[in-house]
Amino acid sequence: MMRRNLILLFVFSFILASTVYSCKQNEQWIPLFNGKNLEGWTPKIKGYPFGENYNNTFIVEDEVLKVSYKAYDSFHNAFGHLFYKTPYSNYKFRMDYRFTGEQIAGGRPWALRNSGIMIHCENPKYMDLEQNFPVSIEVQLLGGNGVDERSTGNLCTPGTHVFYKDSLVTEHIIKSSSKTYHGEQWVHVDIEVRNDSVIKHFINGEKVLEYTKPHIGGGAVNTGDKWKSKENQPLIGGYISLQSESHPVEFKTIELLILED
């Protein structure tokens, strides 16, 4: 009897493993970056209209999408975001990133080795000319400064709030549990987004943060009372963008998997 049960358990485990493997094989990951140019991506930089790539901030070299400050003399608060053309709601997103070189003169101290993936973004076509950040949920990417502990995969909330550990959080930043990554090493980030239900951050395969119920609220975007009437409105989807905040950063292998509702 025990032998028969062991055989059945083995058969069941084999079928389960085969099913999981087959599902993974059938996952249709969509490449969002072709490695050649900015096709599908459009910049919106503070002080400049949607579509103007001021000073060639966003460039492609060696199959890598780069935030470059080669043409800048100083940062001049030119906070920028590069938006993908399609809004999404339920999906997994993944890519590799790394910080390189030195921060451009004029950058804020907190922007050292600082960038981010903005999800559930507002439509960039309607952003104010001088708007610094889109109303969105930011998966903050930080590089180590060579000395201090500095987690990455944190959460920032420009014009938004979330629930964390079942409580409403109105602070602008929630730190993740990730390690610190110093130097110019590549780091892999995954995000799982379930509309306004749950969002999870992963760094190098490890879950480092999870929160729920993203919605409009609070400040951190310089748009006055423009969003006041929409406070507490759930964020069920939106655009994806990559940040330029004064430190050179590189992105590659940018992919997305659409999930069923």
C-alpha angles and dihedrals in degrees: 000000000000091000090052091050091049090052092049090048091051092049092048092048091049092050091047093049091047091050093050091047091048091050091051091048090053095050109123105215112189117216107227094185122051096198092235109073144340095280108155093017128096128186128227111188124182110264094018133084124260108277099029112118095205112212090348090285092167116048139158121229130162092356090303128116107226138192101218132188097182091119096046126097090188135352097248091193090288094160108183142192130194110211128206113227099239129065117222137191112181114032152109118245127194139175145141124249140177138178119234139185125350133323114261117253113267095033118135116258091240090054093067106126088350129139137132152201110242115207131182086027124177117250103285092211088073099045116122115256092244096038112133101199135012118245098261149110112277124210095203118217117203132178124208119258092220094258117043133058108258120172123213131206090053125154125248122181115208104185092343145090133205140190115250121188088353094303131105110251119199098173114111097235134042113186122224128224094245128131122251117262112204128188127014100313121141115250125197119222129189127186126193112200123190103181108255093337111077137343124195131193123208128188119195089343098310123111107238104168141016131180140159146216103032110197142161116278146113131030136276093122120085098229101112113218094338092117098035094103091053098052114138091018108142118246105227098166146332147150128319121229139175121223136236110195104159103284120094111249135173132213131193142163092034109182141161134202117200113224128206118253 
